[in-house]
Amino acid sequence: MGNKVLIIAFATFFILSSVVLMIRGKTTKVSDMTTDYFNTLQAQYIANSALNIYLNKLRFNKNLRGDFKDISLLGGKYDLSITGTDSVLIRVQSRFMNKKAQASVTTIWDNLTIPPVKSGMSISSSNIDIKFSGNILISGIDRNPDGTFGNSPSVAGINVETIADSIRILNEIPNNVRPKITGVGSTPSIGVSQNPSNFMELLNQYIQSADIILQSGTYTTGTILGTPESPKITYIVGNANFAGNASGAGILIVYGDLSCSGNFNYQGLVIVYGNTAISASASGTSSIYGSMIVIGPSVNVTATGSAIINYSSRAIQNITQKLKASKFFVTNWIDW
């Protein structure tokens, strides 16, 4: 009887030991599977997080391009590349422990809204003071930046918002300068129309999308604020004086007074605005091809020498096609 009990005890122990070993083996396999699953998820999370980080950077820097290698994030690493122009592709490869993941996203920049151009120069103010002299030209006759005639209909040389303003300006223009204010209608060409009701909203859009932000100062030879091939949105906080051979193309926004002298040349839209008295002056052989807008409660406009402010549909069309807002659309997000 004792031998039977002993045999049964040993058999029971063997069976229980086998069961425990089986359970431990399965537990180890389950644990390994759980760890692998977590590592896979973490690698994918790192890839997607990297995309979100660089989408936000791209929103503040539209020119951000290149390869970014071996960047640490959330306990892992990733490599990222940004390529393209209007359509931008961001690709990322991530690593966490022994697992890898990839993700990519394609974005398309939103175009800027350019307001209708009504004149070579537009003035919006309840108190306008102008001083024109010399061999200046303010024209709404379409010309290309090289001086040749364009193909678009003429607009006003100068545009204001009320008939009373147009009469006041007409009386202030010297007789020898009147033939130099050209455009649609009689000479001097002065039009009357309101700025778009959403103009300040558009202005804020331009400021938020600025490629170049500068402080008050004098900018001379060597200053280049964009080119016709690569126009830029420039926002200057404070008074700006352009002299020498400074140049630019795109949209130039000055929150303060603007002075253009020497041989300053700009192609595109120039906006000068402020909440106090604003002064805009052009002298020497400076030129603006596109359009100029001056806005303020009190505006003083001076043009002397051989300065040119000329409507150019080509310059406006160029910035309409090439300048982009800081807003973009995500069209294709893939992770694997």
C-alpha positions as a Markdown table, in Angstrom:
| # | Residue | x | y | z |
|---|---|---|---|---|
| 1 | Met | 0.0 | 0.0 | 0.0 |
| 2 | Gly | 2.8 | 2.4 | 0.9 |
| 3 | Asn | 4.5 | 1.8 | -2.5 |
| 4 | Lys | 1.4 | 2.6 | -4.4 |
| 5 | Val | 1.0 | 5.9 | -2.5 |
| 6 | Leu | 4.6 | 6.8 | -3.2 |
| 7 | Ile | 4.2 | 6.0 | -6.9 |
| 8 | Ile | 1.0 | 8.1 | -7.1 |
| 9 | Ala | 2.8 | 11.0 | -5.3 |
| 10 | Phe | 5.8 | 10.9 | -7.7 |
| 11 | Ala | 3.4 | 10.7 | -10.7 |
| 12 | Thr | 1.4 | 13.7 | -9.4 |
| 13 | Phe | 4.6 | 15.7 | -8.8 |
| 14 | Phe | 5.8 | 14.9 | -12.3 |
| 15 | Ile | 2.5 | 15.9 | -13.9 |
| 16 | Leu | 2.3 | 19.2 | -11.9 |
| 17 | Ser | 6.0 | 20.0 | -12.7 |
| 18 | Ser | 5.3 | 19.5 | -16.4 |
| 19 | Val | 2.2 | 21.7 | -16.3 |
| 20 | Val | 4.2 | 24.5 | -14.5 |
| 21 | Leu | 7.0 | 24.3 | -17.1 |
| 22 | Met | 4.4 | 24.5 | -19.9 |
| 23 | Ile | 2.8 | 27.5 | -18.3 |
| 24 | Arg | 6.1 | 29.2 | -17.8 |
| 25 | Gly | 7.1 | 28.6 | -21.4 |
| 26 | Lys | 3.8 | 30.0 | -22.7 |
| 27 | Thr | 4.1 | 33.0 | -20.3 |
| 28 | Thr | 7.5 | 33.8 | -21.7 |
| 29 | Lys | 6.2 | 33.6 | -25.3 |
| 30 | Val | 3.3 | 35.8 | -24.4 |
| 31 | Ser | 5.7 | 38.3 | -22.7 |
| 32 | Asp | 8.0 | 38.3 | -25.8 |
| 33 | Met | 4.9 | 38.9 | -28.0 |
| 34 | Thr | 3.8 | 41.7 | -25.8 |
| 35 | Thr | 7.2 | 43.4 | -25.8 |
| 36 | Asp | 7.5 | 43.1 | -29.6 |
| 37 | Tyr | 4.0 | 44.6 | -30.0 |
| 38 | Phe | 4.9 | 47.5 | -27.7 |
| 39 | Asn | 8.2 | 48.2 | -29.5 |
| 40 | Thr | 6.4 | 48.1 | -32.9 |
| 41 | Leu | 3.8 | 50.6 | -31.7 |
| 42 | Gln | 6.4 | 52.8 | -30.2 |
| 43 | Ala | 8.4 | 52.9 | -33.4 |
| 44 | Gln | 5.3 | 53.9 | -35.3 |
| 45 | Tyr | 4.4 | 56.5 | -32.7 |
| 46 | Ile | 7.9 | 58.1 | -33.0 |
| 47 | Ala | 7.5 | 58.2 | -36.8 |
| 48 | Asn | 4.1 | 59.9 | -36.7 |
| 49 | Ser | 5.2 | 62.3 | -33.9 |
| 50 | Ala | 8.2 | 63.3 | -36.0 |
| 51 | Leu | 5.8 | 64.2 | -38.9 |
| 52 | Asn | 3.7 | 66.4 | -36.6 |
| 53 | Ile | 6.8 | 68.2 | -35.3 |
| 54 | Tyr | 8.1 | 69.0 | -38.8 |
| 55 | Leu | 4.6 | 70.0 | -40.1 |
| 56 | Asn | 4.5 | 72.6 | -37.4 |
| 57 | Lys | 8.1 | 73.8 | -38.2 |
| 58 | Leu | 7.1 | 74.0 | -41.9 |
| 59 | Arg | 4.2 | 76.2 | -41.1 |
| 60 | Phe | 6.6 | 78.8 | -39.6 |
| 61 | Asn | 9.3 | 78.3 | -42.2 |
| 62 | Lys | 7.9 | 77.7 | -45.7 |
| 63 | Asn | 11.5 | 77.2 | -47.0 |
| 64 | Leu | 12.4 | 74.4 | -44.7 |
| 65 | Arg | 13.9 | 71.6 | -46.8 |
| 66 | Gly | 16.6 | 69.0 | -46.4 |
| 67 | Asp | 17.7 | 65.8 | -44.6 |
| 68 | Phe | 17.6 | 65.5 | -40.8 |
| 69 | Lys | 19.4 | 62.5 | -39.4 |
| 70 | Asp | 19.6 | 60.5 | -36.2 |
| 71 | Ile | 17.3 | 62.7 | -34.1 |
| 72 | Ser | 16.3 | 61.4 | -30.7 |
| 73 | Leu | 12.6 | 61.2 | -29.7 |
| 74 | Leu | 10.7 | 59.2 | -27.1 |
| 75 | Gly | 13.5 | 56.8 | -26.4 |
| 76 | Gly | 14.2 | 56.1 | -30.1 |
| 77 | Lys | 15.7 | 57.7 | -33.2 |
| 78 | Tyr | 14.5 | 58.9 | -36.6 |
| 79 | Asp | 15.7 | 60.2 | -39.9 |
| 80 | Leu | 13.5 | 62.7 | -41.8 |
| 81 | Ser | 13.6 | 64.3 | -45.3 |
| 82 | Ile | 11.6 | 67.3 | -46.7 |
| 83 | Thr | 11.5 | 67.7 | -50.5 |
| 84 | Gly | 9.4 | 69.6 | -53.1 |
| 85 | Thr | 8.2 | 73.1 | -53.8 |
| 86 | Asp | 4.4 | 73.7 | -54.1 |
| 87 | Ser | 3.7 | 70.1 | -53.1 |
| 88 | Val | 6.0 | 69.1 | -50.2 |
| 89 | Leu | 6.8 | 65.5 | -49.2 |
| 90 | Ile | 7.9 | 64.7 | -45.7 |
| 91 | Arg | 9.3 | 61.1 | -45.2 |
| 92 | Val | 10.5 | 59.7 | -41.9 |
| 93 | Gln | 12.1 | 56.4 | -40.8 |
| 94 | Ser | 12.1 | 55.6 | -37.1 |
| 95 | Arg | 13.8 | 53.1 | -34.8 |
| 96 | Phe | 12.9 | 51.8 | -31.4 |
| 97 | Met | 14.7 | 48.9 | -29.8 |
| 98 | Asn | 14.7 | 46.2 | -32.5 |
| 99 | Lys | 11.7 | 47.6 | -34.4 |
| 100 | Lys | 11.5 | 50.1 | -37.3 |
| 101 | Ala | 8.6 | 52.1 | -38.8 |
| 102 | Gln | 8.0 | 54.6 | -41.6 |
| 103 | Ala | 5.6 | 57.4 | -42.3 |
| 104 | Ser | 5.1 | 60.1 | -44.9 |
| 105 | Val | 2.8 | 63.0 | -45.6 |
| 106 | Thr | 2.2 | 65.2 | -48.6 |
| 107 | Thr | 1.2 | 68.9 | -48.2 |
| 108 | Ile | 0.1 | 71.5 | -50.7 |
| 109 | Trp | 0.5 | 75.2 | -49.9 |
| 110 | Asp | -2.5 | 77.4 | -50.0 |
| 111 | Asn | -2.2 | 80.4 | -52.3 |
| 112 | Leu | -2.3 | 84.0 | -51.1 |
| 113 | Thr | -5.3 | 86.1 | -52.0 |
| 114 | Ile | -4.1 | 89.3 | -53.7 |
| 115 | Pro | -6.6 | 92.1 | -53.7 |
| 116 | Pro | -7.7 | 93.6 | -57.0 |
| 117 | Val | -5.2 | 96.3 | -58.1 |
| 118 | Lys | -7.0 | 99.5 | -59.0 |
| 119 | Ser | -4.1 | 101.9 | -59.5 |
| 120 | Gly | -0.4 | 102.5 | -59.6 |
| 121 | Met | -0.7 | 104.1 | -56.1 |
| 122 | Ser | -3.7 | 103.8 | -53.8 |
| 123 | Ile | -4.1 | 106.1 | -50.8 |
| 124 | Ser | -6.6 | 105.4 | -48.0 |
| 125 | Ser | -6.8 | 108.2 | -45.4 |
| 126 | Ser | -9.1 | 110.9 | -44.0 |
| 127 | Asn | -6.2 | 113.4 | -44.2 |
| 128 | Ile | -4.0 | 113.3 | -47.3 |
| 129 | Asp | -1.1 | 115.6 | -48.1 |
| 130 | Ile | 1.0 | 115.1 | -51.3 |
| 131 | Lys | 4.1 | 116.7 | -52.6 |
| 132 | Phe | 5.1 | 115.8 | -56.2 |
| 133 | Ser | 8.0 | 117.4 | -58.1 |
| 134 | Gly | 10.7 | 116.7 | -60.6 |
| 135 | Asn | 10.4 | 114.1 | -63.4 |
| 136 | Ile | 8.4 | 111.5 | -61.4 |
| 137 | Leu | 6.0 | 109.0 | -63.0 |
| 138 | Ile | 3.0 | 107.5 | -61.2 |
| 139 | Ser | 1.2 | 105.5 | -63.8 |
| 140 | Gly | -1.7 | 103.0 | -64.1 |
| 141 | Ile | -0.7 | 102.1 | -67.7 |
| 142 | Asp | 0.4 | 98.5 | -67.6 |
| 143 | Arg | 4.1 | 98.1 | -68.0 |
| 144 | Asn | 6.5 | 95.2 | -67.4 |
| 145 | Pro | 9.4 | 95.7 | -65.0 |
| 146 | Asp | 11.7 | 96.1 | -68.0 |
| 147 | Gly | 9.7 | 99.2 | -69.0 |
| 148 | Thr | 7.9 | 97.6 | -72.0 |
| 149 | Phe | 4.2 | 97.9 | -72.2 |
| 150 | Gly | 2.0 | 95.1 | -70.7 |
| 151 | Asn | -1.2 | 93.6 | -72.1 |
| 152 | Ser | -3.7 | 94.4 | -69.3 |
| 153 | Pro | -6.1 | 97.3 | -69.4 |
| 154 | Ser | -5.0 | 100.5 | -67.7 |
| 155 | Val | -6.0 | 101.4 | -64.2 |
| 156 | Ala | -5.9 | 104.8 | -62.4 |
| 157 | Gly | -2.6 | 106.4 | -61.7 |
| 158 | Ile | -3.7 | 107.3 | -58.2 |
| 159 | Asn | -6.7 | 105.9 | -56.4 |
| 160 | Val | -8.5 | 107.5 | -53.4 |
| 161 | Glu | -11.7 | 106.6 | -51.5 |
| 162 | Thr | -13.8 | 109.7 | -51.9 |
| 163 | Ile | -14.6 | 112.3 | -54.5 |
| 164 | Ala | -13.5 | 115.0 | -52.0 |
| 165 | Asp | -10.1 | 113.4 | -51.7 |
| 166 | Ser | -9.7 | 113.3 | -55.5 |
| 167 | Ile | -10.5 | 117.0 | -55.8 |
| 168 | Arg | -8.0 | 117.8 | -53.0 |
| 169 | Ile | -5.3 | 115.8 | -54.7 |
| 170 | Leu | -6.0 | 117.3 | -58.1 |
| 171 | Asn | -5.6 | 120.8 | -56.6 |
| 172 | Glu | -2.3 | 119.9 | -55.0 |
| 173 | Ile | -0.6 | 118.4 | -58.1 |
| 174 | Pro | 1.7 | 121.0 | -59.8 |
| 175 | Asn | 0.9 | 121.7 | -63.4 |
| 176 | Asn | 4.3 | 120.4 | -64.6 |
| 177 | Val | 3.7 | 117.1 | -62.8 |
| 178 | Arg | 0.1 | 116.5 | -64.0 |
| 179 | Pro | 1.1 | 114.9 | -67.3 |
| 180 | Lys | 3.2 | 112.4 | -65.3 |
| 181 | Ile | 0.1 | 111.0 | -63.4 |
| 182 | Thr | -1.2 | 108.7 | -66.1 |
| 183 | Gly | -3.7 | 105.9 | -66.5 |
| 184 | Val | -7.3 | 105.3 | -67.3 |
| 185 | Gly | -9.4 | 108.4 | -67.9 |
| 186 | Ser | -8.1 | 111.9 | -68.2 |
| 187 | Thr | -4.7 | 113.3 | -67.1 |
| 188 | Pro | -3.9 | 113.5 | -64.3 |
| 189 | Ser | -5.5 | 110.0 | -63.8 |
| 190 | Ile | -7.2 | 109.9 | -60.4 |
| 191 | Gly | -9.7 | 107.2 | -59.6 |
| 192 | Val | -12.2 | 106.8 | -56.7 |
| 193 | Ser | -13.0 | 103.4 | -55.1 |
| 194 | Gln | -13.0 | 101.8 | -51.7 |
| 195 | Asn | -10.4 | 99.2 | -50.6 |
| 196 | Pro | -11.8 | 95.7 | -50.3 |
| 197 | Ser | -13.8 | 95.3 | -47.0 |
| 198 | Asn | -11.5 | 92.4 | -46.0 |
| 199 | Phe | -8.3 | 94.2 | -46.7 |
| 200 | Met | -7.1 | 94.2 | -43.1 |
| 201 | Glu | -7.8 | 90.5 | -43.0 |
| 202 | Leu | -5.6 | 90.0 | -46.1 |
| 203 | Leu | -2.9 | 92.2 | -44.6 |
| 204 | Asn | -2.8 | 90.0 | -41.5 |
| 205 | Gln | -2.6 | 86.9 | -43.8 |
| 206 | Tyr | 0.5 | 88.4 | -45.4 |
| 207 | Ile | 2.1 | 89.3 | -42.1 |
| 208 | Gln | 1.5 | 85.8 | -40.7 |
| 209 | Ser | 3.0 | 84.3 | -43.9 |
| 210 | Ala | 6.1 | 86.6 | -43.9 |
| 211 | Asp | 9.4 | 85.0 | -45.1 |
| 212 | Ile | 11.5 | 88.0 | -43.9 |
| 213 | Ile | 10.9 | 90.0 | -40.8 |
| 214 | Leu | 13.0 | 93.1 | -40.2 |
| 215 | Gln | 13.1 | 95.9 | -37.6 |
| 216 | Ser | 13.2 | 99.7 | -38.3 |
| 217 | Gly | 16.4 | 100.8 | -40.1 |
| 218 | Thr | 18.2 | 101.8 | -43.2 |
| 219 | Tyr | 18.8 | 99.1 | -45.9 |
| 220 | Thr | 21.4 | 99.9 | -48.5 |
| 221 | Thr | 23.3 | 98.2 | -51.3 |
| 222 | Gly | 23.3 | 94.4 | -50.9 |
| 223 | Thr | 19.8 | 94.3 | -49.4 |
| 224 | Ile | 17.8 | 91.8 | -51.5 |
| 225 | Leu | 14.2 | 91.1 | -50.4 |
| 226 | Gly | 13.3 | 88.4 | -52.9 |
| 227 | Thr | 13.8 | 88.1 | -56.6 |
| 228 | Pro | 11.2 | 87.7 | -59.5 |
| 229 | Glu | 12.2 | 84.0 | -59.6 |
| 230 | Ser | 11.8 | 83.6 | -55.8 |
| 231 | Pro | 9.7 | 86.5 | -54.4 |
| 232 | Lys | 9.4 | 86.9 | -50.7 |
| 233 | Ile | 6.9 | 88.4 | -48.2 |
| 234 | Thr | 8.8 | 91.0 | -46.2 |
| 235 | Tyr | 7.4 | 92.6 | -43.0 |
| 236 | Ile | 9.2 | 95.6 | -41.5 |
| 237 | Val | 8.1 | 96.6 | -38.0 |
| 238 | Gly | 8.9 | 100.3 | -37.9 |
| 239 | Asn | 10.2 | 103.0 | -40.2 |
| 240 | Ala | 12.2 | 101.7 | -43.2 |
| 241 | Asn | 14.7 | 103.6 | -45.4 |
| 242 | Phe | 15.9 | 101.9 | -48.7 |
| 243 | Ala | 18.9 | 103.5 | -50.3 |
| 244 | Gly | 21.7 | 102.6 | -52.7 |
| 245 | Asn | 21.1 | 99.6 | -54.9 |
| 246 | Ala | 18.7 | 97.7 | -52.6 |
| 247 | Ser | 16.1 | 95.6 | -54.4 |
| 248 | Gly | 13.3 | 93.1 | -53.9 |
| 249 | Ala | 10.3 | 91.3 | -55.2 |
| 250 | Gly | 7.1 | 90.0 | -53.7 |
| 251 | Ile | 5.1 | 91.8 | -51.0 |
| 252 | Leu | 6.7 | 94.5 | -48.9 |
| 253 | Ile | 4.8 | 95.5 | -45.8 |
| 254 | Val | 6.0 | 98.5 | -43.7 |
| 255 | Tyr | 4.3 | 99.2 | -40.4 |
| 256 | Gly | 5.6 | 102.8 | -40.2 |
| 257 | Asp | 7.1 | 105.3 | -42.6 |
| 258 | Leu | 8.7 | 104.3 | -45.9 |
| 259 | Ser | 11.5 | 106.2 | -47.7 |
| 260 | Cys | 12.9 | 104.9 | -51.1 |
| 261 | Ser | 15.9 | 106.7 | -52.5 |
| 262 | Gly | 19.0 | 106.1 | -54.6 |
| 263 | Asn | 18.4 | 103.2 | -57.0 |
| 264 | Phe | 16.0 | 101.1 | -55.0 |
| 265 | Asn | 13.9 | 98.8 | -57.2 |
| 266 | Tyr | 11.0 | 96.6 | -56.2 |
| 267 | Gln | 8.6 | 94.4 | -58.1 |
| 268 | Gly | 5.3 | 93.4 | -56.6 |
| 269 | Leu | 3.0 | 94.9 | -54.0 |
| 270 | Val | 4.2 | 97.6 | -51.5 |
| 271 | Ile | 1.9 | 98.3 | -48.5 |
| 272 | Val | 2.7 | 101.1 | -46.1 |
| 273 | Tyr | 0.3 | 101.4 | -43.1 |
| 274 | Gly | 0.0 | 102.5 | -39.5 |
| 275 | Asn | -2.3 | 103.8 | -36.8 |
| 276 | Thr | -0.7 | 107.3 | -36.7 |
| 277 | Ala | 0.6 | 109.7 | -39.3 |
| 278 | Ile | 2.2 | 107.8 | -42.2 |
| 279 | Ser | 4.8 | 109.1 | -44.6 |
| 280 | Ala | 5.8 | 107.5 | -47.9 |
| 281 | Ser | 8.4 | 109.0 | -50.1 |
| 282 | Ala | 10.2 | 108.0 | -53.3 |
| 283 | Ser | 13.1 | 109.9 | -54.8 |
| 284 | Gly | 16.2 | 109.6 | -56.9 |
| 285 | Thr | 15.8 | 106.8 | -59.5 |
| 286 | Ser | 13.9 | 104.4 | -57.3 |
| 287 | Ser | 11.2 | 102.4 | -58.9 |
| 288 | Ile | 8.2 | 100.2 | -57.9 |
| 289 | Tyr | 6.6 | 98.0 | -60.6 |
| 290 | Gly | 3.4 | 96.4 | -59.4 |
| 291 | Ser | 1.4 | 98.7 | -57.1 |
| 292 | Met | 1.7 | 100.7 | -53.9 |
| 293 | Ile | -0.9 | 101.1 | -51.1 |
| 294 | Val | -0.6 | 103.6 | -48.3 |
| 295 | Ile | -3.1 | 103.5 | -45.4 |
| 296 | Gly | -3.3 | 105.6 | -42.3 |
| 297 | Pro | -5.4 | 108.2 | -40.5 |
| 298 | Ser | -3.1 | 110.8 | -41.8 |
| 299 | Val | -0.9 | 110.2 | -44.9 |
| 300 | Asn | 1.9 | 112.3 | -46.4 |
| 301 | Val | 3.1 | 111.2 | -49.8 |
| 302 | Thr | 6.2 | 112.7 | -51.5 |
| 303 | Ala | 7.7 | 111.8 | -54.9 |
| 304 | Thr | 10.6 | 113.7 | -56.3 |
| 305 | Gly | 13.5 | 113.2 | -58.8 |
| 306 | Ser | 12.9 | 110.5 | -61.4 |
| 307 | Ala | 11.1 | 108.1 | -59.1 |
| 308 | Ile | 8.7 | 105.6 | -60.8 |
| 309 | Ile | 5.6 | 104.0 | -59.4 |
| 310 | Asn | 4.0 | 102.0 | -62.2 |
| 311 | Tyr | 1.2 | 99.5 | -62.3 |
| 312 | Ser | 2.5 | 96.1 | -63.6 |
| 313 | Ser | 0.2 | 93.2 | -64.2 |
| 314 | Arg | 3.2 | 90.9 | -64.8 |
| 315 | Ala | 4.7 | 91.7 | -61.4 |
| 316 | Ile | 1.3 | 91.2 | -59.7 |
| 317 | Gln | 0.7 | 88.0 | -61.6 |
| 318 | Asn | 4.1 | 86.7 | -60.7 |
| 319 | Ile | 3.5 | 87.1 | -56.9 |
| 320 | Thr | 0.0 | 85.7 | -57.2 |
| 321 | Gln | 1.5 | 82.5 | -58.8 |
| 322 | Lys | 4.6 | 82.1 | -56.6 |
| 323 | Leu | 3.9 | 83.4 | -53.1 |
| 324 | Lys | 2.3 | 81.0 | -50.7 |
| 325 | Ala | 0.4 | 81.4 | -47.4 |
| 326 | Ser | 1.6 | 79.9 | -44.1 |
| 327 | Lys | -1.4 | 77.6 | -44.4 |
| 328 | Phe | -1.2 | 74.2 | -46.2 |
| 329 | Phe | -3.4 | 71.2 | -46.8 |
| 330 | Val | -2.4 | 67.7 | -45.8 |
| 331 | Thr | -3.4 | 65.5 | -48.8 |
| 332 | Asn | -1.9 | 62.1 | -48.1 |
| 333 | Trp | -0.7 | 60.6 | -44.7 |
| 334 | Ile | 0.7 | 57.1 | -44.8 |
| 335 | Asp | 2.3 | 55.1 | -42.1 |
| 336 | Trp | 3.6 | 51.5 | -42.2 |
